[in-house]
Amino acid sequence: MEEGFAQWANPSSPHAEGRKARAALEDARARIKAALGWQGELIFTSGASESAELALTRAKARARLVSALEHDAILKAAPDAERLPVRPDGALDLDTLREAVQRERPLVAVQQVNSETGNRQDLAAIAAIVHEAGGLLLADCAQGAGRFALPPCDMAIVSAHKFGGPIGVGALLVRDYAMLEPSGGHERGYRRGTENLPGALGMAAALEACGEPYVAPDVLEPFEALAADCRALGGTWLGDTLADPTPYVRALAMPGMSGSAQVMRFDMAGFAVSQGSACSSGTMKTSHVLEAMGLDAGIAANTIRVSVGWSTTREEVERFCEQWREFARA
């Protein structure tokens, strides 16, 4: 990013400084595509929310279908879209999907990894159903990019800060520009606004720095003992019932204490946790994701989300687990 700030000029300008900035931007674009294993096109955006709006409003499709578990950014970008139901284990109902995609050539939006439960969808199976019907699949990979390989899809959403990059930059990956209606401006005419060169360079560097695994197994190990204690104390460990739980996002319900009270108490103890998605947790409302899964209302109201990132340490996880036990036993 320091390099990008030092050489910054408008990458769309024809003068020498602009051409130099364009070369750096295109290098970042190629590096990001290589790191993600993406063979199609890449449109730089300000983040996942803009990528979602661009895809859902500009895609050449007759209808929009979104899973009931999608992030608020998806739901607000396509308020009239048909919502696809999910099973209690968090997996998309594939029978309903098969019926829905037959009606029109749709754009179907599904998260790779749910931001509130950590459940991963079977996007290979979903893609097969959508493509057989001639539809397009938009995968929200904000929670998965940098941790898991991109799924088979026609478009994918990624956000730099989710894998340790800078805030305010992301991308919409598109298999073919022809899938979108152009809107004029920059990024080959598919996105308005001057490109964020320092952010793009930071995004490329962060992706290249993502190790395998994204978080060392020993960092996550204390959660296993916490899961057992959660069950023993009468709580709910949502990973027990999820179709494909991932290790980086854990959802758990504490008996006798609301999620909003937990958020405040953990904050006072030095831990940042969320009730629902982080983007909407300030409302302190029960998660629409948990409601869509049919989770008992009392359990849903007592559920919090705990996320770990590349910089999380085992000591931090251990201290959180001890604090959870202390609150649950009080």
NORHUGI-V360023 format. One record per residue. N is the residue number from 0. PHI is phi as a letter, one per 20 degrees, with the letter a starting at -180 (* if undefined). NEAR is the number of other C-alpha atoms within 10 Angstrom. D_LAST is the distance of its C-alpha to the last C-alpha in Angstrom with 1 decimal. Layout:
n=(N & N)
phi=(PHI & PHI)
near=(NEAR & NEAR)
d_last=(D_LAST & D_LAST)
//
This chain:
n=(0 & 1 & 2 & 3 & 4 & 5 & 6 & 7 & 8 & 9 & 10 & 11 & 12 & 13 & 14 & 15 & 16 & 17 & 18 & 19 & 20 & 21 & 22 & 23 & 24 & 25 & 26 & 27 & 28 & 29 & 30 & 31 & 32 & 33 & 34 & 35 & 36 & 37 & 38 & 39 & 40 & 41 & 42 & 43 & 44 & 45 & 46 & 47 & 48 & 49 & 50 & 51 & 52 & 53 & 54 & 55 & 56 & 57 & 58 & 59 & 60 & 61 & 62 & 63 & 64 & 65 & 66 & 67 & 68 & 69 & 70 & 71 & 72 & 73 & 74 & 75 & 76 & 77 & 78 & 79 & 80 & 81 & 82 & 83 & 84 & 85 & 86 & 87 & 88 & 89 & 90 & 91 & 92 & 93 & 94 & 95 & 96 & 97 & 98 & 99 & 100 & 101 & 102 & 103 & 104 & 105 & 106 & 107 & 108 & 109 & 110 & 111 & 112 & 113 & 114 & 115 & 116 & 117 & 118 & 119 & 120 & 121 & 122 & 123 & 124 & 125 & 126 & 127 & 128 & 129 & 130 & 131 & 132 & 133 & 134 & 135 & 136 & 137 & 138 & 139 & 140 & 141 & 142 & 143 & 144 & 145 & 146 & 147 & 148 & 149 & 150 & 151 & 152 & 153 & 154 & 155 & 156 & 157 & 158 & 159 & 160 & 161 & 162 & 163 & 164 & 165 & 166 & 167 & 168 & 169 & 170 & 171 & 172 & 173 & 174 & 175 & 176 & 177 & 178 & 179 & 180 & 181 & 182 & 183 & 184 & 185 & 186 & 187 & 188 & 189 & 190 & 191 & 192 & 193 & 194 & 195 & 196 & 197 & 198 & 199 & 200 & 201 & 202 & 203 & 204 & 205 & 206 & 207 & 208 & 209 & 210 & 211 & 212 & 213 & 214 & 215 & 216 & 217 & 218 & 219 & 220 & 221 & 222 & 223 & 224 & 225 & 226 & 227 & 228 & 229 & 230 & 231 & 232 & 233 & 234 & 235 & 236 & 237 & 238 & 239 & 240 & 241 & 242 & 243 & 244 & 245 & 246 & 247 & 248 & 249 & 250 & 251 & 252 & 253 & 254 & 255 & 256 & 257 & 258 & 259 & 260 & 261 & 262 & 263 & 264 & 265 & 266 & 267 & 268 & 269 & 270 & 271 & 272 & 273 & 274 & 275 & 276 & 277 & 278 & 279 & 280 & 281 & 282 & 283 & 284 & 285 & 286 & 287 & 288 & 289 & 290 & 291 & 292 & 293 & 294 & 295 & 296 & 297 & 298 & 299 & 300 & 301 & 302 & 303 & 304 & 305 & 306 & 307 & 308 & 309 & 310 & 311 & 312 & 313 & 314 & 315 & 316 & 317 & 318 & 319 & 320 & 321 & 322 & 323 & 324 & 325 & 326 & 327 & 328 & 329)
phi=(* & f & f & f & f & f & d & f & b & f & f & e & f & e & f & f & f & f & f & f & f & f & f & f & f & f & f & f & g & f & f & f & g & f & f & e & m & e & e & e & e & c & d & f & c & e & q & f & f & f & f & f & f & f & f & f & e & d & f & e & b & e & b & c & c & c & f & f & e & f & f & g & f & f & f & f & f & c & f & e & f & f & e & e & f & c & e & g & e & n & e & f & f & f & f & f & f & g & f & f & f & f & f & b & f & e & d & d & d & b & f & f & c & f & f & d & d & n & f & d & e & e & f & f & f & f & f & f & f & f & f & f & e & n & e & d & d & d & d & e & d & g & e & d & f & n & d & c & f & f & e & f & a & e & b & b & d & c & c & f & f & f & c & n & e & f & f & n & b & a & b & d & e & c & f & b & g & f & f & d & e & f & d & n & n & e & l & m & n & d & b & e & o & f & f & e & f & g & f & f & f & f & f & f & f & f & f & f & e & f & e & c & f & f & c & f & g & f & f & e & g & g & f & f & f & f & g & f & f & f & f & f & e & n & e & c & d & f & g & f & d & f & f & b & f & d & e & e & c & c & d & b & d & e & f & n & b & f & f & f & f & f & g & f & f & f & f & f & e & n & d & d & c & c & d & n & f & f & f & c & f & f & f & l & e & f & f & f & f & f & f & f & f & m & f & g & g & f & f & g & f & d & e & c & d & c & d & c & c & f & e & f & d & f & g & f & f & f & f & f & g & f & f & f & f & f & f & f & e & f)
near=(17 & 11 & 12 & 18 & 13 & 9 & 16 & 18 & 21 & 18 & 22 & 15 & 13 & 11 & 12 & 10 & 15 & 17 & 16 & 17 & 23 & 21 & 13 & 21 & 22 & 15 & 14 & 21 & 20 & 16 & 18 & 22 & 17 & 14 & 18 & 17 & 11 & 17 & 13 & 13 & 16 & 22 & 20 & 26 & 27 & 20 & 21 & 26 & 21 & 22 & 28 & 29 & 18 & 21 & 25 & 26 & 14 & 15 & 22 & 17 & 18 & 11 & 18 & 23 & 22 & 26 & 24 & 22 & 28 & 23 & 24 & 15 & 15 & 25 & 21 & 15 & 18 & 19 & 12 & 12 & 19 & 16 & 19 & 21 & 20 & 20 & 14 & 17 & 18 & 27 & 19 & 23 & 15 & 17 & 10 & 12 & 21 & 15 & 11 & 19 & 23 & 15 & 11 & 14 & 19 & 24 & 26 & 29 & 29 & 28 & 26 & 26 & 27 & 25 & 25 & 27 & 28 & 26 & 27 & 20 & 21 & 18 & 20 & 11 & 11 & 20 & 22 & 15 & 20 & 22 & 16 & 12 & 18 & 16 & 24 & 24 & 24 & 28 & 27 & 29 & 26 & 25 & 23 & 25 & 24 & 26 & 19 & 15 & 13 & 19 & 19 & 16 & 23 & 20 & 27 & 30 & 27 & 29 & 31 & 27 & 18 & 22 & 22 & 19 & 23 & 19 & 15 & 15 & 26 & 29 & 27 & 28 & 25 & 22 & 16 & 13 & 17 & 10 & 16 & 17 & 15 & 17 & 14 & 12 & 13 & 16 & 18 & 12 & 13 & 17 & 19 & 14 & 11 & 15 & 23 & 22 & 26 & 22 & 25 & 30 & 26 & 24 & 28 & 23 & 19 & 21 & 22 & 15 & 15 & 18 & 13 & 10 & 11 & 17 & 20 & 14 & 11 & 10 & 17 & 17 & 14 & 18 & 17 & 11 & 11 & 19 & 20 & 13 & 17 & 21 & 16 & 10 & 14 & 13 & 20 & 22 & 20 & 22 & 20 & 12 & 13 & 18 & 17 & 17 & 22 & 16 & 16 & 21 & 20 & 22 & 23 & 23 & 25 & 26 & 19 & 15 & 16 & 20 & 26 & 21 & 14 & 22 & 22 & 15 & 16 & 17 & 13 & 10 & 12 & 11 & 17 & 15 & 21 & 26 & 28 & 29 & 20 & 13 & 11 & 14 & 17 & 13 & 11 & 16 & 13 & 21 & 19 & 18 & 23 & 23 & 16 & 17 & 19 & 15 & 15 & 10 & 12 & 14 & 20 & 26 & 23 & 22 & 32 & 27 & 22 & 20 & 18 & 17 & 13 & 17 & 9 & 14 & 15 & 17 & 11 & 12 & 20 & 18 & 14 & 22 & 19 & 13 & 15 & 17 & 15 & 10 & 15 & 19 & 10 & 6)
d_last=(46.7 & 48.6 & 51.6 & 51.3 & 51.1 & 54.1 & 56.3 & 55.1 & 57.6 & 57.7 & 58.0 & 60.2 & 62.8 & 66.1 & 66.7 & 66.2 & 62.7 & 61.6 & 63.0 & 61.2 & 57.9 & 58.7 & 59.3 & 55.9 & 54.2 & 56.0 & 55.1 & 51.4 & 51.8 & 53.5 & 50.9 & 48.0 & 49.9 & 50.6 & 47.0 & 45.8 & 48.8 & 50.0 & 53.7 & 53.9 & 53.7 & 51.1 & 50.7 & 48.7 & 46.4 & 43.8 & 41.0 & 39.6 & 39.8 & 43.5 & 44.2 & 42.8 & 44.8 & 47.9 & 47.7 & 46.9 & 49.5 & 52.3 & 52.3 & 55.5 & 54.0 & 54.6 & 51.1 & 47.5 & 44.8 & 41.2 & 38.3 & 35.6 & 33.0 & 35.0 & 33.7 & 34.4 & 37.3 & 39.1 & 38.5 & 39.8 & 42.7 & 43.8 & 42.7 & 45.4 & 44.7 & 44.1 & 40.5 & 40.4 & 37.7 & 35.4 & 34.1 & 30.6 & 30.4 & 31.2 & 34.8 & 37.7 & 39.6 & 42.9 & 44.9 & 44.3 & 45.1 & 48.4 & 49.4 & 48.4 & 50.3 & 53.5 & 54.1 & 54.6 & 54.6 & 51.0 & 48.8 & 45.5 & 42.4 & 39.6 & 36.8 & 37.1 & 33.3 & 30.9 & 29.1 & 25.9 & 25.6 & 27.8 & 30.1 & 33.7 & 36.6 & 39.7 & 42.0 & 44.9 & 45.1 & 44.5 & 47.2 & 49.7 & 49.3 & 49.6 & 52.6 & 54.4 & 54.4 & 55.7 & 52.5 & 50.7 & 47.2 & 45.0 & 42.1 & 39.2 & 38.6 & 36.6 & 33.6 & 35.9 & 38.7 & 38.6 & 36.4 & 38.5 & 42.1 & 43.3 & 43.7 & 47.1 & 47.5 & 49.9 & 47.7 & 44.5 & 42.2 & 40.8 & 39.0 & 39.4 & 36.1 & 34.3 & 35.8 & 35.8 & 38.9 & 39.4 & 38.2 & 40.9 & 42.8 & 42.8 & 45.4 & 46.6 & 48.2 & 51.1 & 53.3 & 56.3 & 56.8 & 58.9 & 55.6 & 55.0 & 57.0 & 57.8 & 56.7 & 58.9 & 58.0 & 56.6 & 55.4 & 58.6 & 58.4 & 55.1 & 52.8 & 53.5 & 52.6 & 53.5 & 51.7 & 49.0 & 50.8 & 48.3 & 45.4 & 47.4 & 48.1 & 44.5 & 43.5 & 46.1 & 45.0 & 41.3 & 42.3 & 44.6 & 41.8 & 39.4 & 39.2 & 38.8 & 36.1 & 34.6 & 31.4 & 31.8 & 30.2 & 28.4 & 26.5 & 25.1 & 24.6 & 20.8 & 20.1 & 21.5 & 18.8 & 16.1 & 17.9 & 17.8 & 14.1 & 13.6 & 16.0 & 14.6 & 11.2 & 13.2 & 13.6 & 17.1 & 18.9 & 21.9 & 24.2 & 24.5 & 26.7 & 28.4 & 32.2 & 32.2 & 28.9 & 29.6 & 27.6 & 27.3 & 25.2 & 22.1 & 20.4 & 17.1 & 15.0 & 11.3 & 10.6 & 9.8 & 10.2 & 13.9 & 15.6 & 16.9 & 13.6 & 12.6 & 16.1 & 15.8 & 12.5 & 13.9 & 17.2 & 16.1 & 14.8 & 18.3 & 18.0 & 20.3 & 19.3 & 20.8 & 20.6 & 24.0 & 26.8 & 26.6 & 29.9 & 28.5 & 24.7 & 25.5 & 26.2 & 22.6 & 24.3 & 23.4 & 25.3 & 28.9 & 28.6 & 25.9 & 27.9 & 31.0 & 29.5 & 28.7 & 25.0 & 23.3 & 22.6 & 19.0 & 18.3 & 20.4 & 18.7 & 15.3 & 17.2 & 17.7 & 20.4 & 20.4 & 23.9 & 25.5 & 29.0 & 31.8 & 30.4 & 26.8 & 26.3 & 24.6 & 22.7 & 21.3 & 20.2 & 18.6 & 16.7 & 15.5 & 14.4 & 12.4 & 10.7 & 10.1 & 8.5 & 6.2 & 5.3 & 5.6 & 3.8 & 0.0)
//
